[in-house]
Amino acid sequence: MRTFSPKYRISDSLLAMIADAETLNAYIRSSKVGVSWLEAIRLDVLIRRAHFSTAIEGNPLTLPEVKALAEGRRINAPQEAKREVLNYFAALGWIEKQENAAITEKRLLKLHQLLTQGILPKSDSGAYKKRRNVIMGAGRIIYTPPDPAEAKPLTKALLDWLEQEGKRAHPIISQAIAHYEIARIHPFIDGNGRCARCLAVWALYRRKFDTEHIFAIDQFYKEDHQGYHEALGLIRKEGGDLTSWLEYCALAAKTTLERTRKRLEELSLPKTAGRLELTRQQERLLLALKASDGLSAEEMQKNLSVKKARLYRIIKPLSDKGIIRSTKNRPVIYRIKS
């Protein structure tokens, strides 16, 4: 029976970034934001995860186009590009239902099937590769993964590690190792990168590190596209030592969590609001007020495309909860209460 034993060390840099990420994650979990604000953030993160993870592998859809697909709107784009994104949405939705489920071989194959349905032939979707595959770069082969005969035993060894020793490692470490090992094995004929990044999301979620689904590390990887691929390639140059890769993934997690904290702070409500559930129009209004030095009733009407009577029904709960205040002199200006 094949076993997996990743080679790495806990460097001072890795330890410091994990500590920072833990602090940020604890802050995010305790942040007081309205329920519907969190729903808006979750939807945005779903869109960003699907966009940036597929874009890493060349999907041409823009972020607004991916958003349109998430909202059920039609876009003029190649069918395969749309299918890749819609598949990613389906895979992320499926992961959310696996909160307490073990990451087994059967479930990993199901994840791959969700990611590649309608793109790969049925015989290749949700199945180990039956022929060799290579990774190309600049018109040449830059990496040749293990043979097809090795795909199943190597993958099963990784999954056994995740369910045993991996559970004793920090979530950032175990997800980074799973991410790299799937990319290294390349167990499927196609869709390995998407599967590796989805598995990383799953590994974090089931270890309770991203229970709210409100941060998207894939955005960091896409924005640092060259650095991401260099970090993956550096492991081979370092004899399989994963330390530098773990440091890179910890930096990605820390940076992403810092962005999430900043966003939650921008969207946070005064303590007087409690757990007020906001309507979409109230969300839009608060974002507009936060982005300005105050707005008149006429400006708010224009921003929301509503009549005056409707506007005051939107404003009243926010005013009653002490979230917004208005000036006493004319023209009346509404602002977020400090």
C-alpha positions in Angstrom: 0.0 0.0 0.0 1.4 3.4 -1.0 2.0 6.0 1.7 2.4 9.7 1.5 4.8 11.7 3.8 5.2 15.3 2.7 8.6 16.9 3.3 8.5 20.4 4.9 9.6 22.3 8.0 7.8 24.9 10.1 10.0 28.0 9.4 9.7 31.2 11.5 8.2 33.0 8.5 5.5 30.3 8.0 4.7 30.3 11.7 4.4 34.1 11.8 2.0 34.2 8.8 -0.1 31.4 10.1 -0.4 33.2 13.5 -1.4 36.4 11.6 -4.0 34.5 9.5 -5.5 32.9 12.7 -5.9 36.3 14.3 -7.5 37.7 11.2 -9.8 34.7 10.8 -10.9 35.0 14.5 -11.7 38.7 13.9 -13.7 37.9 10.8 -15.7 35.2 12.6 -16.6 37.7 15.4 -17.4 40.7 13.2 -20.8 42.2 13.7 -22.4 42.6 10.3 -25.9 42.2 9.1 -27.0 38.9 7.8 -27.7 40.1 4.4 -24.3 41.8 4.2 -22.8 38.4 4.7 -25.0 37.0 2.0 -23.8 39.7 -0.4 -20.2 38.9 0.5 -20.7 35.2 0.0 -22.2 35.7 -3.4 -19.3 38.0 -4.4 -16.7 35.4 -3.1 -18.4 32.6 -5.0 -18.2 34.7 -8.2 -14.5 35.6 -7.5 -13.5 32.0 -6.7 -15.1 30.7 -10.0 -13.7 33.6 -12.0 -10.1 33.6 -10.8 -9.6 29.8 -10.5 -10.8 29.3 -14.1 -9.0 32.4 -15.4 -5.7 30.9 -14.1 -6.1 28.2 -16.7 -7.0 30.6 -19.5 -10.8 31.0 -19.2 -11.5 34.2 -21.2 -14.6 35.3 -19.3 -14.4 38.6 -17.4 -15.5 39.1 -13.8 -18.7 40.9 -14.9 -19.5 38.1 -17.2 -19.0 35.5 -14.5 -21.3 37.6 -12.2 -23.9 37.6 -15.0 -23.8 33.8 -15.2 -24.2 33.6 -11.4 -27.3 35.8 -11.6 -28.7 33.6 -14.4 -28.3 36.1 -17.1 -27.2 35.2 -20.7 -23.9 36.3 -22.0 -22.3 36.2 -25.5 -19.3 33.9 -24.9 -17.9 30.5 -26.0 -20.0 27.7 -24.7 -17.0 25.8 -23.2 -15.9 28.9 -21.3 -19.4 29.3 -19.8 -19.6 25.6 -19.0 -16.3 25.8 -17.1 -17.6 28.6 -14.9 -21.0 27.0 -14.3 -19.3 23.8 -13.4 -17.1 25.6 -10.9 -20.3 27.1 -9.3 -21.8 23.6 -9.1 -18.6 22.2 -7.5 -18.4 24.9 -4.9 -22.1 24.4 -4.0 -21.5 20.7 -3.6 -18.5 21.3 -1.4 -20.6 23.4 0.9 -22.8 20.3 1.5 -19.8 18.2 2.6 -19.1 20.1 5.8 -18.6 17.0 8.0 -17.8 14.5 5.2 -14.4 12.8 4.8 -12.5 13.6 1.7 -12.6 10.1 0.1 -11.5 8.9 -3.3 -15.2 8.6 -4.4 -15.9 12.2 -3.4 -12.8 13.5 -5.0 -13.8 11.8 -8.3 -17.3 13.3 -7.9 -15.7 16.8 -7.5 -13.7 16.3 -10.7 -16.9 15.1 -12.4 -18.7 18.3 -11.4 -15.8 20.4 -12.6 -15.5 18.7 -16.0 -19.1 17.6 -17.0 -19.9 18.6 -20.5 -16.3 19.5 -21.2 -14.5 16.2 -21.1 -15.9 12.9 -22.5 -17.9 11.0 -19.9 -15.2 8.3 -19.8 -12.7 11.0 -18.6 -14.9 13.1 -16.3 -14.7 11.9 -12.7 -12.2 9.2 -13.7 -8.4 8.8 -13.4 -6.4 9.4 -16.6 -5.9 6.5 -18.9 -3.1 8.1 -21.0 -0.1 10.3 -20.3 -0.5 14.1 -19.9 2.2 16.8 -19.7 2.3 20.4 -18.7 3.4 22.9 -21.4 4.9 26.3 -21.1 6.3 28.6 -23.8 5.8 25.9 -26.3 7.8 23.2 -24.5 7.2 20.5 -21.9 8.0 21.9 -18.5 6.7 19.0 -16.4 5.8 15.3 -17.0 3.5 14.0 -14.3 3.5 10.4 -13.0 2.2 7.6 -15.3 -1.5 6.8 -15.5 -0.9 3.6 -13.5 0.4 5.8 -10.6 -2.6 8.2 -10.5 -4.9 6.1 -8.3 -2.3 4.9 -5.7 -0.7 8.3 -5.3 -4.1 10.1 -5.0 -5.3 7.5 -2.5 -2.1 8.0 -0.4 -2.7 11.7 -0.3 -6.3 11.3 0.8 -5.3 8.9 3.5 -2.8 11.4 4.7 -5.5 14.2 4.7 -7.8 12.0 6.9 -5.0 11.1 9.3 -1.8 13.1 9.7 -3.2 16.0 7.8 -5.9 16.6 10.4 -3.1 17.3 12.9 -1.5 19.9 10.7 -2.8 23.5 10.6 -5.6 23.9 7.9 -3.4 26.3 5.9 -0.7 23.7 5.8 -2.9 20.7 5.0 -4.8 22.5 2.2 -1.6 23.8 0.6 -0.1 20.2 0.6 -3.3 18.8 -0.9 -3.3 21.6 -3.5 0.3 20.9 -4.6 0.1 17.1 -4.5 -3.0 17.0 -6.9 -1.1 19.4 -9.2 2.0 17.2 -9.0 0.2 13.9 -9.6 -2.1 15.3 -12.3 -4.3 12.3 -11.8 -6.9 13.4 -14.4 -6.5 14.0 -18.1 -7.6 17.6 -17.7 -9.1 19.9 -15.0 -6.3 19.1 -12.5 -5.6 22.8 -11.5 -9.3 23.5 -10.9 -9.6 20.3 -8.9 -6.5 21.1 -6.8 -7.8 24.6 -6.0 -11.3 23.3 -5.2 -9.8 20.6 -3.0 -7.9 23.3 -1.1 -11.2 25.2 -0.6 -12.8 22.0 0.7 -9.9 21.3 3.0 -10.2 24.7 4.6 -14.0 24.5 4.9 -14.2 21.2 6.6 -11.5 22.2 9.1 -13.8 25.2 10.0 -11.3 27.8 8.6 -13.8 29.3 6.1 -17.2 28.4 7.5 -18.7 31.6 6.2 -17.3 31.2 2.6 -16.2 34.9 2.6 -12.7 34.9 1.3 -11.3 33.8 -2.1 -7.6 32.9 -2.1 -7.7 32.1 -5.8 -7.8 35.8 -6.5 -4.3 36.2 -5.0 -3.0 33.3 -7.1 -4.4 34.8 -10.3 -3.2 38.3 -9.5 0.3 36.8 -8.9 -0.1 34.4 -11.8 3.7 34.2 -12.5 4.6 33.9 -8.9 2.0 31.2 -8.4 3.4 29.0 -11.1 7.0 29.7 -10.0 6.1 28.7 -6.4 4.7 25.4 -7.7 7.8 24.8 -9.9 10.3 25.7 -7.2 9.4 22.6 -5.2 10.9 20.4 -7.8 14.1 22.4 -7.8 14.2 22.1 -4.0 14.0 18.3 -4.1 10.4 18.1 -3.1 10.7 20.2 0.0 7.3 22.0 0.4 8.5 24.7 2.9 8.6 27.5 0.3 5.2 26.5 -1.1 3.7 26.5 2.4 5.1 30.0 3.0 3.6 31.2 -0.3 0.2 29.7 0.5 0.3 31.2 4.0 1.0 34.6 2.5 -1.9 34.1 0.1 -4.2 33.3 3.0 -3.0 36.1 5.2 -3.3 38.7 2.3 -6.8 37.4 1.4 -7.9 37.6 5.0 -6.6 41.1 5.4 -8.7 42.1 2.4 -11.7 40.4 3.9 -11.2 42.2 7.2 -11.0 45.6 5.4 -14.1 44.9 3.5 -16.1 43.8 6.6 -14.9 47.0 8.3 -16.2 49.0 5.4 -19.6 47.2 5.6 -19.8 47.0 9.4 -22.9 48.5 11.1 -23.0 50.5 14.4 -23.6 48.4 17.5 -27.1 49.9 17.8 -28.0 48.0 14.6 -27.6 44.6 16.3 -28.1 41.9 13.7 -30.4 44.0 11.5 -31.2 42.3 8.2 -30.9 44.7 5.4 -32.7 44.8 2.1 -30.8 45.0 -1.1 -31.8 48.6 -1.5 -30.6 49.4 2.0 -27.3 47.8 1.2 -27.0 49.9 -2.0 -27.9 53.0 -0.1 -25.4 52.4 2.7 -22.6 51.7 0.2 -23.4 54.9 -1.6 -23.4 56.9 1.7 -20.1 55.3 2.8 -18.6 56.3 -0.5 -19.7 60.0 -0.2 -19.6 62.8 2.3 -23.4 62.6 2.5 -26.3 62.5 0.1 -29.5 64.5 -0.3 -32.9 62.8 -0.6 -32.9 63.7 -4.3 -29.5 62.1 -4.8 -30.6 59.0 -3.0 -33.7 58.7 -5.1 -31.6 58.9 -8.2 -29.1 56.4 -6.9 -31.8 53.8 -6.1 -34.3 54.8 -8.9 -37.2 55.1 -6.4 -39.9 57.6 -5.7 -39.8 59.8 -2.5 -42.4 57.7 -0.6 -40.4 54.5 -1.3 -37.2 56.2 -0.3 -38.5 57.1 3.2 -39.6 53.5 3.8 -36.0 52.4 3.0 -34.5 55.1 5.2 -36.7 54.8 8.3 -35.4 51.4 9.7 -31.8 52.7 9.2 -32.6 55.9 11.0 -34.5 54.2 13.8 -31.5 51.9 14.5 -29.1 54.9 14.5 -27.3 53.8 11.4 -27.8 57.0 9.5 -28.5 60.6 10.6 -29.7 63.7 8.8 -28.7 67.3 9.2 -31.2 69.7 10.7 -30.6 72.6 8.3 -31.6 72.6 4.6 -30.8 71.1 2.2 -31.1 67.9 4.4 -28.1 65.7 4.0 -28.0 62.1 5.1 -24.8 60.5 6.4 -23.6 57.2 8.0 -23.5 57.8 11.8 -20.0 57.8 13.1 
